[in-house]
């Protein structure tokens, strides 16, 4: 079973797209690989390892992308809260009442009070 690199990639692409092995199928594949001749087994194991590495890399990249998106979202939320807190404090320093501030920033008076106490 001699496969050049281009054919290996084609085969891996096929497996990544269309073949999802169940636990039982995975065990059967491992049994069949163990029963192969040494040279053939090395080539198949090389393909399997490459397939697993690509899967891990894709999973890691997806996790990083989602984590980054979530981090940006949380950062923006915290930044908005800090900005609102600063705005409310500035309004209070200028002599505005909690009720007036609440109306201007469209928050309940209790929230304005809580932000001023933080």
Order of alpha helices (4+ residues) and beta strands (2+ residues): alpha-alpha-alpha-alpha-alpha
